């Protein structure tokens, strides 16, 4: 079971410290949206999930602007720069059924109220076209990246951390309502299967075709069927990491 704790980042002194030290970096990489992004991150709701030695903090969108920020964090992983809201929608509508547009509709399908209905429809249609099945209630952190998205299934109970890369033919599932917990900065290669309530530690790399049926520690590279750790502290494939507000 997850040990889930809710926290609302509202401490003024902590917020000021984050803005003071992170604003220059956000302005350099995120453009004019940088400081606004920091303030919005600090006012967003977060949930913390802990299992074994792994702890993951996940943003929980409660407003349209929260969903937009998450969508921008995903797009940031592509180019290293944050798009304007207009550009985000323009690109998503121009090619509405590619994997990156799918992520926009996935994020916006969490919007509360009447306006979520068209986003839910776009999320469903785009997923059907790309053969990607990620339920809109799945909890995924900032900076989610889909490489060559096709034929991908992720259980809605899965918890996925921040700045995670996934690849084609991925399958993360459970038959017992015991979802996987995946840490930050994890790379999941093509045709990886993650089975039941395993944990994958932060900065881990899972090689193509691996079947993860046991937990993988942080900073490990695992390959094979079943997946076994072959080394530690190897190259990490996570580029353009979205700066986290903690």
Backbone torsions as a table, in degrees:
resi	resn	phi	psi	omega
1	UNK	NA	150.4	178.2
2	UNK	-82.7	144.7	168.9
3	UNK	-97.8	95.7	-172.3
4	UNK	-100.5	125.0	176.3
5	UNK	-124.0	133.2	-179.2
6	UNK	-93.6	138.7	175.7
7	UNK	-143.1	136.8	176.7
8	UNK	-108.4	118.3	-176.7
9	UNK	-79.5	103.1	-173.8
10	UNK	-131.9	-1.4	-177.6
11	UNK	-68.8	119.5	-174.2
12	UNK	-64.1	-40.2	-179.0
13	UNK	-65.2	-41.9	178.6
14	UNK	-64.8	-40.8	179.1
15	UNK	-61.9	-44.6	-179.8
16	UNK	-62.2	-39.9	179.3
17	UNK	-63.2	-43.7	178.5
18	UNK	-61.2	-45.2	-178.9
19	UNK	-65.0	-41.8	-177.3
20	UNK	-61.9	-43.0	-174.1
21	UNK	-92.4	-26.6	-176.6
22	UNK	-97.9	-22.3	-176.1
23	UNK	-56.4	-46.6	179.4
24	UNK	-58.8	-40.2	179.7
25	UNK	-67.7	-41.8	178.7
26	UNK	-65.0	-38.5	179.7
27	UNK	-65.2	-36.4	-179.3
28	UNK	-69.3	-43.5	-175.1
29	UNK	-96.1	-27.7	-172.9
30	UNK	-107.1	1.4	177.2
31	UNK	71.6	-154.5	-174.3
32	UNK	-71.8	-10.9	177.6
33	UNK	-84.2	-0.8	-170.5
34	UNK	-60.6	-57.7	-176.4
35	UNK	-64.7	-40.3	176.7
36	UNK	-59.0	-37.7	178.9
37	UNK	-64.4	-40.7	178.4
38	UNK	-62.6	-48.4	-177.7
39	UNK	-61.7	-41.3	-179.9
40	UNK	-66.3	-40.7	177.1
41	UNK	-59.5	-41.6	-176.5
42	UNK	-69.9	-22.8	179.2
43	UNK	-95.6	-3.6	-179.2
44	UNK	-77.8	154.5	176.0
45	UNK	-82.3	142.8	178.8
46	UNK	-129.6	151.1	171.8
47	UNK	-122.3	140.5	-179.6
48	UNK	-112.0	128.5	-178.7
49	UNK	-118.1	133.1	-177.6
50	UNK	-131.5	132.6	172.7
51	UNK	-149.3	134.6	-175.9
52	UNK	54.0	-124.7	-179.2
53	UNK	-100.4	6.6	-175.9
54	UNK	-101.6	133.6	176.3
55	UNK	-129.3	130.1	-176.8
56	UNK	-129.8	132.8	176.8
57	UNK	-105.3	124.4	-173.6
58	UNK	-117.8	131.2	174.6
59	UNK	-74.5	140.2	179.3
60	UNK	-116.8	107.1	-177.2
61	UNK	-69.6	133.8	178.2
62	UNK	-121.7	-2.8	-178.2
63	UNK	-146.3	169.9	178.1
64	UNK	-61.7	-41.4	-179.0
65	UNK	-65.6	-33.6	175.6
66	UNK	-62.6	-44.9	179.7
67	UNK	-63.8	-39.3	178.5
68	UNK	-63.8	-42.0	179.3
69	UNK	-62.0	-42.1	178.1
70	UNK	-64.0	-41.4	177.9
71	UNK	-63.3	-39.7	177.9
72	UNK	-66.5	-35.2	178.7
73	UNK	-65.2	-35.9	176.8
74	UNK	-66.3	-44.1	-179.3
75	UNK	-68.9	-28.3	177.0
76	UNK	-59.4	-32.9	-179.2
77	UNK	-63.5	-21.1	-178.9
78	UNK	-78.5	-44.5	-170.4
79	UNK	-120.4	-14.7	-176.0
80	UNK	84.9	8.4	177.2
81	UNK	-135.4	148.8	179.4
82	UNK	-86.2	131.2	177.2
83	UNK	-79.0	154.6	169.4
84	UNK	-69.8	161.7	179.3
85	UNK	-62.1	-39.7	178.3
86	UNK	-60.7	-46.4	-179.1
87	UNK	-65.5	-36.4	178.8
88	UNK	-59.3	-47.7	179.7
89	UNK	-70.5	-39.7	-178.5
90	UNK	-59.9	-47.8	-179.3
91	UNK	-67.6	-37.6	-179.8
92	UNK	-68.0	-37.0	179.9
93	UNK	-78.5	-27.3	179.5
94	UNK	-66.2	-41.7	177.3
95	UNK	-129.8	75.6	-168.7
96	UNK	-71.1	-12.5	-172.9
97	UNK	-119.6	26.8	172.3
98	UNK	-99.7	166.1	-172.9
99	UNK	-58.4	-37.7	-178.2
100	UNK	-71.4	-36.0	174.3
101	UNK	-67.8	-35.0	176.4
102	UNK	-56.0	-40.8	179.7
103	UNK	-64.2	-35.9	176.8
104	UNK	-61.8	-48.5	-179.3
105	UNK	-66.3	-35.0	176.8
106	UNK	-60.1	-45.8	-179.6
107	UNK	-66.3	-44.3	-175.5
108	UNK	-73.7	-18.4	177.1
109	UNK	-67.3	-9.8	177.3
110	UNK	-88.4	-3.4	179.5
111	UNK	-61.7	138.5	178.8
112	UNK	-88.2	149.3	177.5
113	UNK	99.7	-173.5	-174.6
114	UNK	-60.5	-36.2	-172.8
115	UNK	-69.0	-10.6	177.9
116	UNK	-74.4	-18.9	-176.3
117	UNK	-60.5	-49.0	176.7
118	UNK	-64.9	-31.8	178.2
119	UNK	-70.5	-36.4	175.3
120	UNK	-62.9	-41.8	179.0
121	UNK	-64.1	-44.7	178.9
122	UNK	-64.4	-38.9	176.8
123	UNK	-60.7	-43.2	-179.5
124	UNK	-68.1	-47.3	-177.9
125	UNK	-65.6	-43.3	179.6
126	UNK	-63.8	-41.1	178.0
127	UNK	-63.7	-38.4	178.5
128	UNK	-65.0	-37.8	-179.4
129	UNK	-71.6	-42.9	-177.6
130	UNK	-83.9	-9.0	-174.7
131	UNK	61.4	44.2	176.8
132	UNK	-118.5	128.6	-179.6
133	UNK	-123.5	93.6	173.7
134	UNK	-123.4	104.3	-179.4
135	UNK	-54.9	144.0	-174.0
136	UNK	-66.0	-15.5	179.0
137	UNK	-89.2	-2.8	179.0
138	UNK	-63.2	136.7	-177.0
139	UNK	-94.6	112.9	-176.2
140	UNK	-130.9	136.5	-176.7
141	UNK	-76.7	-171.8	178.0
142	UNK	-63.0	152.5	168.4
143	UNK	65.0	47.4	177.8
144	UNK	-81.8	132.2	-175.2
145	UNK	-125.5	126.1	175.7
146	UNK	-107.0	117.9	176.6
147	UNK	-100.2	124.5	179.2
148	UNK	52.4	54.1	-173.9
149	UNK	-66.3	118.9	171.5
150	UNK	-166.5	147.4	175.7
151	UNK	49.6	62.2	-175.7
152	UNK	-128.5	132.4	179.6
153	UNK	-131.5	128.4	177.4
154	UNK	-129.9	127.0	178.8
155	UNK	-62.8	142.8	-177.4
156	UNK	-67.0	-18.3	-179.9
157	UNK	-87.9	-4.8	-179.4
158	UNK	-67.6	142.8	174.7
159	UNK	-111.5	119.4	-177.1
160	UNK	-118.2	128.8	-176.2
161	UNK	-74.1	-160.3	-173.7
162	UNK	-94.4	145.7	178.3
163	UNK	56.3	50.1	179.6
164	UNK	-101.6	137.7	175.0
165	UNK	-104.7	132.8	173.1
166	UNK	-125.8	159.4	-174.0
167	UNK	-129.7	176.3	-176.3
168	UNK	-61.9	151.6	178.1
169	UNK	62.8	27.2	176.8
170	UNK	-76.2	142.4	175.5
171	UNK	-137.7	115.1	175.4
172	UNK	-119.5	110.8	-171.9
173	UNK	-141.8	170.5	177.4
174	UNK	-153.5	142.3	174.2
175	UNK	-103.6	-7.2	-172.5
176	UNK	-122.6	18.7	-178.3
177	UNK	56.8	35.4	177.6
178	UNK	-121.5	83.8	-170.4
179	UNK	-74.1	161.1	175.8
180	UNK	-75.2	153.9	173.7
181	UNK	-120.2	118.7	-174.0
182	UNK	-115.5	127.9	-175.5
183	UNK	-78.9	-175.1	-179.3
184	UNK	-74.5	151.5	172.0
185	UNK	60.0	37.7	-180.0
186	UNK	-97.3	139.9	175.6
187	UNK	-111.7	122.2	176.7
188	UNK	-111.0	114.4	-176.0
189	UNK	-74.1	178.3	-179.6
190	UNK	-60.6	143.8	173.8
191	UNK	60.7	28.7	175.8
192	UNK	-80.4	140.0	172.9
193	UNK	-116.7	127.2	176.9
194	UNK	-115.3	121.0	-168.3
195	UNK	-113.8	125.5	172.3
196	UNK	60.9	-151.2	-164.9
197	UNK	-89.0	51.6	176.0
198	UNK	-83.9	163.2	170.4
199	UNK	-117.7	144.2	174.6
200	UNK	-121.8	113.7	-173.2
201	UNK	-68.8	162.0	-177.5
202	UNK	-61.4	146.3	178.9
203	UNK	67.2	15.1	178.9
204	UNK	-79.1	153.6	175.7
205	UNK	-123.8	125.6	178.8
206	UNK	-111.1	118.2	-174.4
207	UNK	-72.4	162.1	-176.7
208	UNK	-57.7	137.1	175.7
209	UNK	77.7	3.9	-177.8
210	UNK	-73.7	148.1	173.1
211	UNK	-114.0	109.1	-175.5
212	UNK	-91.2	101.4	179.4
213	UNK	-112.2	-3.9	175.5
214	UNK	-133.4	155.4	-177.4
215	UNK	-63.2	144.3	179.3
216	UNK	-113.0	127.8	-178.0
217	UNK	-72.4	167.7	178.7
218	UNK	-62.8	148.5	174.5
219	UNK	64.0	19.6	-177.7
220	UNK	-102.7	153.2	169.1
221	UNK	-110.9	125.2	-176.7
222	UNK	-125.0	138.8	179.1
223	UNK	-141.4	164.4	170.5
224	UNK	99.2	177.6	179.1
225	UNK	-128.2	109.0	-8.2
226	UNK	-71.3	161.2	-176.2
227	UNK	-64.2	132.2	177.2
228	UNK	-129.0	144.9	180.0
229	UNK	-71.6	129.1	179.4
230	UNK	-108.6	-25.8	174.6
231	UNK	-166.5	178.3	-178.5
232	UNK	-130.3	158.8	172.8
233	UNK	55.4	40.9	175.8
234	UNK	-91.7	-174.0	-177.8
235	UNK	-60.0	135.7	175.4
236	UNK	-101.9	137.3	-173.0
237	UNK	-98.9	17.0	-177.6
238	UNK	-91.3	106.8	179.4
239	UNK	-103.1	157.6	177.4
240	UNK	51.6	54.6	179.6
241	UNK	-64.0	136.0	175.0
242	UNK	-78.1	127.5	-177.9
243	UNK	-66.6	124.6	-177.5
244	UNK	-88.3	148.4	-174.6
245	UNK	-85.4	27.4	175.9
246	UNK	-143.9	NA	NA
